Amino acid sequence: MAADMEAWSHSRYGTFIGFSDIRTLTEVRYHWERYAAFPGLSTNQQDKLRKEQNKLSKFVVEERSSNQSPSRSAGLFSLEAVAPTIKLFKRYWETGTCSATDAGAKGVNKLNPTFVYCLAGEVFDPHYGTFPQGFPLAPALAQFQESKTTPNTSRQEAAIVDTMKTQFREWAESFRASRAANAVYIRCYSGDAIAFCRALDLFGTTGDPATGVFVSAWRGAQINFDGSNDRPVPTTFDVIDTSNLTDHLGLLNLLLVTQPLLHKNPPSQAVLYTETLLPVGEDATKALLDRICTTVPTFATLLGLVPRAYVSGFNSQSNTHELMYSDHLQQYHERVAWVDPAGGDSNSPRHKCQLSINAADLGHVLFGFYDKMFASEQVMNAMFAKPSRSQLLMMENVHYHRETIGALMQHIKRRIHLVNGGWDVVADEFLEMVRMDGSRLVGMNNFQDLCLQLHLFGVYTPDVLESDPHPLSYRISLRQPDISPMFCVVFTIPRRSLRILLTDRSETGWPILQCLLSVPLTHSNAFSAIHPIWGKCTSAPSSSRICIEEDEQGVNGRSGLVVSFWASSRTLEFAGSSVSLCIKSTPQSTMRFVQELGMELAMFTAKLDDKQYVRILPYRPSLVSGQSPNVESVAIRFPDPVPTPSRVSIVANTGSGNGPRYVISFTARVDFDFHTAQKALLDGAEVSAVQIGPCTMKLSFEDHLHVISYPYPIIGDQYRLRIARKSHYVEVIVPVSEPLDAGGYHLNIGPVLNNDTHTTWNIHHVSLNRMPPVKLGDPKKLRWLNPHVASQLSNRELGIRENDSTVKAEAINTLVNIKDSIHALTMTASGEQGFKPLAIGLSEPDQGGINTIILAGALRYDLASATVIVDCAVVPLFRDAMPALLPSIQKLVNASSVARITTIAHTMTAWKKLLPAFVERCRTWSHRENCEYAATGQIPLSTVANENPLCSCGQNIGFDGPEWRVSEWEGFLPFATRAAISPLFAVSYIETMTGVAQPLTTVKTGTAGTGASSQRKAVNPLQKSSVLLFDLPTSRLAGSQEGLSESVM
């Protein structure tokens, strides 16, 4: 079945499981064969594996069993999950099962072969944190919330295990259904993630499946997308999820290779996810801003990606429970969605304007990246100050070398044009700053490597790489008459010199390796972009070319290590030069190895003219069976951006000064090439501009209008104009938007993209019918709800909420008021405060009272997002619908069961913009051809008080469940649209959040007509006021139709 690609394609599994290349299929088959042969292992092999398993299990149980990480799966109830998940984790490592009882583990005594075979060979060595913790456990813990004492842990364990089994069964059933509908296809690949993405990018650009990119370090195979022709390998994607590779590979490395793989049309729907668990810097909650190595607007402008929550000002997915872990566990799990920064602006055209930047300014910006990326090399600063623990960790966790700078510049070169110079100006400015930098002891040791990488990535060829007309002092035998600017150094290290890498690595791990080219008593150059392969150098059959014979056993074989790297001719021309394989110096590696290896931490050194160990070649050798690329094709090159004819061009402006520079504003130039516009400018027509979207401005004079789309959110009300009337152009200069200002997405906090699909941009999608309901009825079981929904607010927002009404009414604080009303809505819908009304009204007293009725069908767990959602029917009250709705409204009044949420100032307008997003996120229906959104070209339809913000396509759809069978709702549902309303959480890397576990208010209410007044019980300082105003007075709705209509509109 897996003998070859053709056999696999025709198998029963080939219809929904594929392989990107033949090599991956071969490796998977190898593992399957090992699994099948596992029961027949010799007694010695089985005893060895059993000893390894016992040793590791004993270590985990005794040293690591207090692992709290699995409790994260409980989200809302992560603290309650700590004790039972610790016991389950311990039992898992003791017995190999997740059974909640000892009886369930009886008879389980066979090793799982999938834990035995890996890149390291046949060894039992799974990660010490291994545990099946991908199951959302909130429903299992919710039932124990009513207890004031510590619940019985065994009961909690049993509930958790039952929940895991149920969810696994449901997932399996869902997968079978998708498989039956031919809706799923899984494509497998084995290799390094960074290399895989680079190869996909090359394949998509050149169309050549033989990419020449190595599969991974320590391997000699190259990536060749020679999989099935029936299903070509895709090279762009709507969604890319990188798990927590950022912790191990570095954020910049990941984003540089994944951003080109996102779908460009429409770019607004493509999203890239990164996750981190390990903290960086002094404050784990602000680590993201440290990882990007510059400011967010600068990063987004140059790389084309921005954290969506950063520009939105909120996150619809909760990680507030992580704030309680970050200090205690020295971990902080954070999931970030990266998007096109202008993707949420429906006014932004699909075809982007040409974006440029001043060449010299870009050199300064790039040095800012360099300075942050290699901050760990600033040992001079650390020598005069006692470094903190986080600083020491930063010095150890080295993710970047000079190749990353080359990749960064190439990425920018593919996206952005230059003004006032070319890439020679950029590189010269940048390299001069690197030369003048005295904070890094090893800065100049890496300078030759840095220059080489700029050349390899097709950015710029510095003078040090230009061909030298003089012969090399070190004679290199070449067939071509000209001396190449660079050569490949192929260095063989005997196995006996690699003892440090081959002994027990539990103490040392895999240290970072680099090569040094040294000239005695003068200088040395470090090269970090090395490629090691276990094997030996040999001559190719019937050829004089050198190739590599790879040891299939890898690190477990008997061969030495062949390391190859590119070096400039200039660095090879000195007589007596030597090459060394070294461990990169960090505080820990130096302390660990300096006595054994010396100050350079060199494991093995050989003279460049020692042909037993060193070959200098004009090509990088491949495997015996492979094809070596020539020197011209070693670089990963892409075409430069082609200027597109356009009347609009945009220049990113940076700050001034000698240090790092950042993008602070944009200048858009609009050229007018038609006569009437030119005449109007010459005649002195008044020119004005206004912001119409988060990233767009409308320029106008007389009858001439032009929409300008910027690459990043802006503050439009701070625009400046430059009018060149004789030259017939106008420039509009706008500053970039920063979090919490009045620009950018503050204008539309919940945009719905007005394209063919109508999709929400910054509020995640949900499937309401699949989400488990929260059991309501007993308020004691819901004591967790108030603190959770209250955790939306940052410390700053809590202060605004407690301030006077004048401050709250300011437009800049609209989002705070939205969060406050979402809190009120959620608490009211839950009945946690002792009263659950039939309906909830959003009311703006200054605009006629209630204008939207919300019928809460259920409160549901959003397990994947660690929060809750109000599953509701939204009924906008607008003039045309009032005659049909009046009888139903009167029924609610007669039932004395209406709660009113009073909003202030600009909040109702924001609600009307949010409601379409809350609808679209859970939509199961299709918009009709005559949809009002399509007809008007705008979402929402209106933000005016007595007008409808929603289209009618979804009315009376999705209300089939028993929760909707309420007699008082029958007249509303035909006019209702189903929505999913949930908290909007503050963003921890923007604002401080320390009050996440405090309830906002406790409200007790009477019912309409009883004369009971609302009472507010002061539980903590946050409880000074409440936005909940229960019991809409009957007099407001009873009476004539005119009076009713006036009161609700």
ZAVO-361448 format. One record per residue (C-alpha): residue in one letter; y, x, z. Coordinates in steps of 0.02 Angstrom, whole numbers, plus 50000, padded with zeros to 5 digits. Layout:
aYXZ
...
This chain:
m500005000050000
a501205014350039
a500435027149921
d501995027349812
m503545017149777
e502725006449644
a501265001849757
w502444997449897
s503554986849785
h502054976249735
s501414974249912
r501694958650019
y503034968050118
g503924975449969
t504834959149937
f505894960750094
i505714978950150
g506254993150038
f506605011850045
s508125021049983
d507105035849922
i505315041449899
r505485054450035
t505835041050166
l504305031250111
t503275047150125
e503895050650301
v503585032650356
r501835033450285
y501545049550381
h501985040850543
w500925025650503
e499455037150473
r499765045450641
y499835028450727
a498205023150645
a497335039350694
f498005039250871
p496465031350955
g495415045350882
l496395059850954
s495385073451037
t495195073351225
n496325088551240
q497705080051141
q497575064151244
d497595073951407
k499145083451351
l500075067551307
r499535058951468
k500185073651571
e501845072951477
q501955054251508
n501555055851693
k502815069951714
l504215060651626
s503835044051712
k503805052551881
f505485060551845
v506285044051790
v505595034151936
e506135047052064
e507765053251988
r508395039951867
s507725023351928
s509425017451991
n509915014551811
q511195000651806
s511455001051619
p510194986951581
s511244975051687
r512574975751550
s511484963751452
a511974950251576
g513794951451525
l514654938451632
f513394941151772
s513154959851756
l513474962851941
e512184949851990
a510954957751868
v511034975251943
a509694973052078
p508374963951974
t508594974751818
i508444990651922
k506774984351987
l506214979351813
f506754996351744
k505775005351878
r504234994551848
y504384997751661
w504255016551688
e502875014551817
t501785002851713
g502455002951535
t502734984151538
c504144972051577
s503054960651680
a503944953551831
t502364955451936
d501104969151970
a499724957451912
g500494956751739
a500344975551721
k498494976651762
g497404983851625
v498864991751533
n498325009851517
k498545015151336
l500015025051269
n501075017351133
p500975029550984
t502725024850926
f503355034351079
v502335049751034
y502805054750856
c504565060450816
l505505074850736
a504925086050878
g503115082950829
e501735075450936
v502505074051108
f502855060251234
d504725061951257
p505675045251244
h507435044551313
y507475042751502
g508525026851485
t507265018051374
f507144999551419
p507114983551315
q508874978751365
g509484970651204
f509184953151269
p510714943551333
l510254939151511
a511704927851562
p510684911651555
a509374919151670
l510654923651804
a511744908051790
q510534897151887
f510734907952043
q512624906652052
e512654892552180
s511874903152317
k513054910252448
t511714922352506
t510824935752405
p509564926952292
n507734931252296
t507604946152180
s505834942152124
r506424925152063
q507824933451967
e506604945851890
a505444931851835
a506914922251759
i507484937851666
v505754941351595
d505554923151542
t507254923651457
m506794939651364
k505174932151301
t506024916051248
q507374925151154
f506124936651069
r505134921551012
e506704913050946
w507244928850855
a505534930150775
e505604912050720
s507344914550649
f506784929850553
r505294920450481
a506444906550424
s507624919150342
r506154927750263
a505464911350194
a507164907850116
n507244925350040
a508864927850137
v508474944850211
y508084961850137
i507894977450244
r508144994450164
c507545009750261
y508175027450259
s507705042650363
g508975056450387
d510655061350459
a511935047250464
i513425057750409
a512475065350264
f511815048250212
c513565040850203
r514225055550104
a512795053849982
l513105035149961
d514935038749925
l514485051849796
f513195040649715
g514435026449704
t515745037849626
t514685048049505
g513205036649474
d512035051549493
p510635047649619
a510325066349644
t511775069449762
g511425087449815
v511775082849997
f510525089450124
v509535075950215
s509955083350384
a510145099650476
w508535109750494
r507865101850334
g507885108250155
a507665091750062
q509165084149974
i509595065749959
n509015058049797
f509145039049784
d507555037349683
g506975021149763
s506485005249673
n507455001449515
d507234982949547
r508454983649692
p509734997649667
v510415005549824
p512074997349869
t513545009049893
t514824997149971
f514604985050114
d515434970350201
v514904975850374
i514454993250438
d513824995050617
t513705012750684
s512985008950856
n513545022450979
l513485037050857
t515295040550902
d514715047951067
h513625060550976
l514485063550809
g516335060850843
l517415046150792
l518345054950652
n516745061150572
l516075043450568
l517625034850503
l517935047650366
v516235044650287
t516095025850317
q517815019550266
p517495023150080
l515905012550092
l516804996550142
h517064983350009
k518794985049936
n518934967849858
p519384958449958
p519684971950089
s520164959050219
q518364953850248
a517574971050270
v517334977150448
l516664993050527
y516004993350706
t515935008250821
e515305008950999
t515515021551138
l514745023451308
l515295040751363
p517085041951428
v518375053951356
g519935059751448
e520565055251620
d520535036351591
a518985029651505
t519855013351459
k521145022951356
a519885034651275
l520025026851102
l521815032751085
d521245050551126
r519825049851001
i520905046050848
c521915062150874
t523585054350824
t524545038050841
v523735022050782
p525035018250646
t524835035950579
f522945035050582
a522915017950499
t524155022850363
l523205038650314
l521405033050338
g521545014450300
l520735008150461
v521435001250623
p520624994150780
r520814975450747
a521164971650929
y522584984350931
v523604975450799
s523074958150859
g523544961251039
f521944953251103
n520064953351085
s519024937551075
q517524947151141
s517494951751325
n517114968551401
t518044965651563
h516414968151658
e516434986051594
l518024989351692
m516974987951848
y515735000851783
s516895014251716
d517255023251879
h515635020051970
l514435024551829
q515595036451736
q515225025951583
y516255013551485
h515455003451346
e516714998751213
r516404990651045
v517824992050919
a518044982650755
w518954993050624
v519804984050479
d521114985850345
p522734984550446
a523524972750319
g521934962750295
g522474948250406
d524054944650307
s523714931350176
n525384935250095
s524794952750056
p524234954149874
r522504960449833
h523204974549729
k524074986349848
c525694995149812
q525695013749781
l525815022449951
s526595039749965
i527135052150097
n528235067450095
a527145082850067
a527935093850200
d527895079650326
l526055077150294
g525745095450335
h526525092550506
v525525076550530
l523905085650489
f524285099350613
g524415085550744
f522635080550701
y522085098750707
d522905101550875
k521975086750955
m520325089750866
f520195107550928
a521015105251098
s519405111951175
e519845129051104
q521465130051202
v520675140751336
m522305149751372
n523005133751446
a521435130951548
m521515148651618
f523155144951708
a522685127551772
k521135121251859
p520335109851728
s519755092651781
r517985086551755
s518505076751601
q519335092151527
l517765102451555
l516725088951471
m517925088951323
m517685107651305
e515795105151300
n515695089851186
v516245098451026
h516125086550878
y517285094550752
h517375110750656
r518445116350511
e517405106650386
t518075090650466
i519855095950423
g519335098150241
a518515080950242
l520065073250322
m521245080550193
q520095075250052
h520035057550118
i521935056650125
k522055064449952
r520965050549882
r522085036949954
i523895042949958
h525135050349836
l526355064049879
v528235065249853
n529305080949856
g527845092349823
g525985093149795
w524495097949900
d525015116149891
v526545111449994
v525475101450117
a524225115650138
d525525129350151
e526485119850285
f524895116050380
l524155133450368
e525775141550422
m525765130850580
v523955135950611
r524435154350592
m525865152450714
d524815143150842
g524515154650990
s523625142551104
r521885145651034
l521045162451061
v519825158950920
g521065150350803
m521205164850681
n519345168650693
n519095151950607
f520535153750484
q519475160050338
d518255145750364
l519705133450366
c520405139950202
l518665139450125
q518415121350174
l520055116150091
h519385124049932
l517635116449947
f518345099049969
g519465100949817
v521075099949917
y521865116849886
t521355134749849
p522315146649962
d522775164149904
v521415171650012
l520135163149898
e520895168149732
s519805180449636
d520235198549676
p520315209849522
h519725224749625
p517855227749649
l517095223649816
s516785238049934
y515155229549973
r514275229449806
i513505212949757
s512345212649608
l512905198549494
r512485193749318
q514185186049281
p515605198349243
d516895189749356
i516895190449543
s516745172949617
p517995168049752
m516535163749865
f514705167349893
c513285159749992
v512665170550134
v510815167350162
f510305174250331
t508505174650395
i508285175350583
p506555180550644
r505715168250760
r505615180850902
s507525180750912
l507605161850935
r506775161051104
i508265151751177
l508025137651051
l506145137151071
t505935137051259
d506125121951373
r507755113851320
s507905102151469
e509165114151544
t510065120551389
g509855106651260
w510255111651081
p511785122951089
i513045122750948
l512725136750823
q513885146450710
c513855162450609
l515005177350628
l515475189750493
s516055205150588
v516825221750543
p516575234850680
l518105237550790
t519245227150679
h518945208550662
s517685194550647
n517675177850557
a516745162650620
f515915150150502
s515355133550576
a514795123850422
i513075131750420
h511435124150363
p509835129750453
i508095127150381
w506455132150462
g505545142850334
k505765158850235
c506635165350079
t505595168349926
s505775170249738
a505635154849631
p504125154249515
s504505161749344
s506325164449395
s507405177449478
r508265164349585
i508025164249772
c507345148449850
i506725142850021
e504955138950069
e505125126250208
d503945125950356
e503315107950364
q503015109850551
g504865113150577
v505285119350751
n503445118150798
g502905129650657
r502815148550649
s504215152650528
g505905159850563
l507565151150528
v508505152550364
v510365149350388
s511525147950239
f513415146150232
w514825148850110
a516045163250135
s517495169750033
s517285185849937
r518695193650038
t517705191950199
l516215200950123
e517095216050051
f517195227050205
a515965241450221
g514845240750375
s515025221850394
s513685212350488
v513195194150507
s512635186050670
l511925169350721
c512855164650879
i513005150751004
k514745143251001
s515695148351157
t516055134451280
p516265136051469
q514465130551498
s513655140451357
t514585156151406
m514035155051587
r512255151051535
f511995164351400
v513285178251415
q512195189851520
e510755188151400
l511685187951234
g513335196951265
m515115190951243
e514855185051065
l513295175151117
a512385182450967
m510525178750954
f510235190150805
t511305202050702
a510985210950537
k512005221650418
l512565212750260
d511655225950156
d510015223250248
k509035214050113
q507605210450232
y508695197750321
v510255194750213
r510505188850035
i512235186449956
l512075173649816
p513255164449698
y512285148449735
r511545139849886
p509645140849875
s508625125049884
l506785122049914
v505485129249798
s505285112049721
g507155108349718
q508605112149604
s509995123449669
p511755117549627
n512855130549546
v514425136949629
e515545124749534
s514625109549602
v514465114149785
a516055105049835
i516045086649876
r517415081849754
f518165065049708
p519495060349580
d521305059849638
p522155042749649
v522885037149484
p524675030749495
t524725012549445
p526235005749351
s527194995349476
r528964990549514
v528624993349700
s528235009749786
i528105013049973
v528415029250065
a527795032050242
n529155040250346
t528815051750492
g529845057750637
s530725074450632
g530525090150735
n529475105850733
g527945098650817
p526685085450762
r527435070950668
y526915052850660
v527215038150544
i528635027850617
s529265017450470
f529045013050287
t530265012950143
a529855000950003
r530775003449839
v530864988849718
d531454993049541
f532164978649438
d531894981349253
f532414964349185
h534184960649132
t534644945849242
a534164954849402
q535074970749350
k536644960649309
a536564951549475
l536504968049568
l537944975149467
d538954959449502
g538764962149688
a537474948749728
e537084947449913
v535364954649949
s534344949050099
a532584951350166
v531524941550288
q529794944650361
i528554931550301
g526944939150365
p526314952650483
c526434965750344
t527544957350213
m529394955150180
k530234943650054
l531694951849963
s532914939849881
f534574938849793
e535184924149692
d533634916949606
h532634932949617
l531234934249744
h530004948249775
v528634949749907
i528384967349975
s526714971450055
y526684985950178
p525074994950226
y525304991750412
p526084978350523
i527984979550534
i529484973550636
g530384964150498
d531904958750597
q532404976950614
y532464980150427
r533784990450339
l534304989350156
r534835002550032
i535534994749874
a535745005449718
r536654993049607
k536945004749460
s535165011849467
h534454994149484
y533364996249637
v533344990649818
e532504999449964
v531894989950117
i531585001050269
v530584993550414
p529885001450573
v528035000150611
s527484987150737
e526844992650905
p525804982651028
l526744969351127
d528284969251014
a528914954050918
g528314959950748
g526654961750660
y525294949250702
h526364941850840
l527014930750699
n525274923450673
i524074927950812
g522574919350733
p522694921450545
v521494912450430
l521334920950262
n521844909350124
n520564915149998
d519054907149918
t518084906350082
h519434902950213
t518874914050356
t519634918850521
w520154937050532
n520284942350714
i519264929350807
h517384931750790
h516254918750711
v514994908850811
s513554896950780
l513874883150906
n512204874350890
r511284890350933
m512314894251088
p511544888951254
p512584876351352
v513254880051525
k512494867651647
l513914857251717
g513954844451856
d513894855252011
p515554864352035
k514724876552157
k513714883752014
l515294887551916
r516214898352039
w516054912951918
l517024903851782
n518784904651850
p518794923651879
h518034926451708
v519294916051611
a520684923251718
s520174940651662
q521034937251496
l522644942951574
s523234960851593
n524234966351743
r525824964551641
e525364946951588
l524954941951767
g526704947251814
i527454936851675
r526414921951724
e527084922751901
n528874925051842
d530174911351821
s530104899151677
t531494908051582
v530444923751564
k528884913851519
a529844904151387
e530344919751290
a529534920551119
i528834937851154
n527744930051292
t526954916651185
l525224924551196
v525314924251386
n525654905551382
i524234902951256
k523044911851374
d523664901351518
s523324885251425
i521604891551368
h521224894851551
a521774877251596
l520784869751452
t519184879051498
m519274874951682
t519644856651645
a518224855251520
s517004862751645
g517394850851788
e517324865751905
q518844859251998
g518004842752040
f518624832051896
k518064831651714
p519184820551608
l518644811951449
a520034820051350
i521294834151363
g522994833351283
l524064847951227
s525834842751269
e527554849551228
p528814839051326
d530284844751219
q529364839351061
g528804821851106
g527364824851226
i525524825851179
n525234830850999
t523394836051003
i521914827951091
i520404838651131
l518704831151170
a517624844051258
g515814841151209
a515084856251297
l515444872951376
r514324886051297
y513834904051331
d514394916151198
l513024928551241
a513424941951114
s515244942251168
a514984940551357
t516094925451372
v516104906451357
i516674894251224
v517304876451236
d516364866751102
c517604853051064
a518274840350943
v520104842950896
v521134827650850
p522914831650794
l524094817050825
f525204815150673
r526184800750602
d524974794950466
a523474794450585
m524304785350729
p523964767250677
a522084770650671
l522074780850831
l523094769550944
p521644758351001
s520604773551050
i522064781351141
q522284765351240
k520444765951291
l520704783251365
v522204777251460
n521254762251525
a519864773851583
s521164783951681
s520364799951619
v521604810351522
a522174827751571
r523764834851501
i524064853451475
t525924856151463
t526484870551355
i528204878151344
a529404884451213
h528504892651066
t526734889551129
m526404873551031
t526854882050868
a525634896050911
w524294883050953
k524504875150782
k524234892250705
l522704895550815
l521814879050790
p521304882750609
a520544899250669
f519584890650809
v518934878350678
e518494890950543
r517534902350663
c516184889150688
r516254880050521
t514584874450448
w515314864350306
s516164869150142
h517954865550098
r518154852449963
e518954855649795
n520424844849846
c520634853850013
e522414852850079
y522384871550114
a522084875049930
a523344862149873
t524754868649982
g524254886949985
q524574888450171
i523584888750333
p524024879850446
l524674865450344
s526154863550462
t526784869050631
v527974854450651
a527634843750805
n527184827350719
e526224834950573
n524404840050551
p523964858550550
l522164855850491
c521404851050327
s520294835550322
c518734843850251
g517854845550418
q518274828850495
n516824819550577
i515584833550542
g514454841450672
f514534827850803
d512704822650798
g512154829350967
p511994818951124
e513524827051202
w514614817851077
r513934800451115
v515364794551224
s515964776851192
e517794781251219
w517664794651083
e517004783650942
g518714780150870
f519264798350880
l517784807350798
p518134801350620
f519804810450634
a519124825250733
t518654842750677
r517434853150777
a518144869050852
a517624883350965
i519014888051087
s518764903351195
p519764915851299
l520804929351214
f520624945051317
a521904958651341
v521494975551263
s521134988951391
y521745003551286
i523424994851264
e523694987751438
t523084990651615
m521834977851678
t521404978951862
g521414960751916
v519924955451813
a518924947751955
q520304936852032
p520374918052004
l522014911451942
t522074894752030
t521084881352114
v521604863652073
k521074847452155
t521564831352070
g521454812952091
t521204800451951
a522524790051866
g523044774751961
t522394780252131
g524044786952190
a523254803852230
s524394817952187
s523904834852117
q523624847652253
r523634866352231
k522714876652359
a523384894352380
v521894906052369
n522804922152325
p524514927652267
l524104922652089
q524014904452135
k525844900252145
s525764887852002
s524624879551878
v524864873451701
l523644859151730
l524544842551743
f523194829551765
d523294810551748
l524434806551605
p525424791651676
t524844775051607
s526634770051579
r526804783951452
l525474776451338
a525414758051383
g526584745851299
s527174743451123
q526534753050975
e528264760550952
g528334766651131
l526574773751119
s526914782450956
e528504789951024
s527694796451182
v526254805351101
m527234812850958
